[in-house]
Amino acid sequence: MLLVLSVYAVCMSYGMRHLRFDALRYQKWLLISEYAHAQFDAIYYKEHIDFSYDSLTSRYEIHFNGRGNVNMAQTIDFLENEELIITLGCGRIHEP
């Protein structure tokens, strides 16, 4: 019985580490999706849009002009040395 419980505990700890990694990846893809939607709205409506995002570490403000260009480049940090870089101008997103 003790052997079964110890094998179960090892399997659960291994699975929980991968579950946390998938949640971090989901948070990053959710940000990219919301970012693209805000940029599309700025282009479609031809107006200035302020996009704010609350991550686990801090709050980020991204400003789009009427052409969908980003007015301030920045790096968005996630946990475990993950980051997204938003470039000035057209606002491309890079994952280093």
Residue pairs with C-beta under 8 A, 6 or more apart in sequence:
21 80
24 78
24 79
24 80
24 82
27 55
27 56
27 78
28 78
28 82
28 84
28 95
31 53
31 55
31 76
31 84
32 84
32 93
34 51
34 53
35 51
35 53
35 62
35 86
35 91
35 93
38 49
38 51
38 62
38 64
39 51
39 64
39 68
39 91
40 68
41 49
42 48
42 49
42 64
42 65
42 66
42 67
42 68
43 66
43 67
43 68
46 66
46 67
47 66
48 63
48 64
48 65
48 66
49 63
49 64
50 61
50 62
50 63
50 64
51 61
51 62
51 63
51 64
52 59
52 60
52 61
52 62
53 59
53 60
53 62
53 76
54 60
55 76
55 77
55 78
56 78
56 79
57 77
57 78
57 79
58 77
60 74
60 76
62 70
62 72
62 74
62 86
62 91
63 70
63 71
63 72
64 70
64 71
64 91
65 71
68 90
68 91
69 89
69 90
69 91
70 86
70 87
70 88
70 89
70 90
70 91
71 88
72 88
73 85
73 86
73 87
73 88
74 85
74 86
75 83
75 84
75 85
75 86
76 83
76 84
76 85
76 86
77 83
78 84
83 95
83 96
84 93
84 94
84 95
85 93
85 94
85 95
85 96
86 92
86 93
87 93
87 94
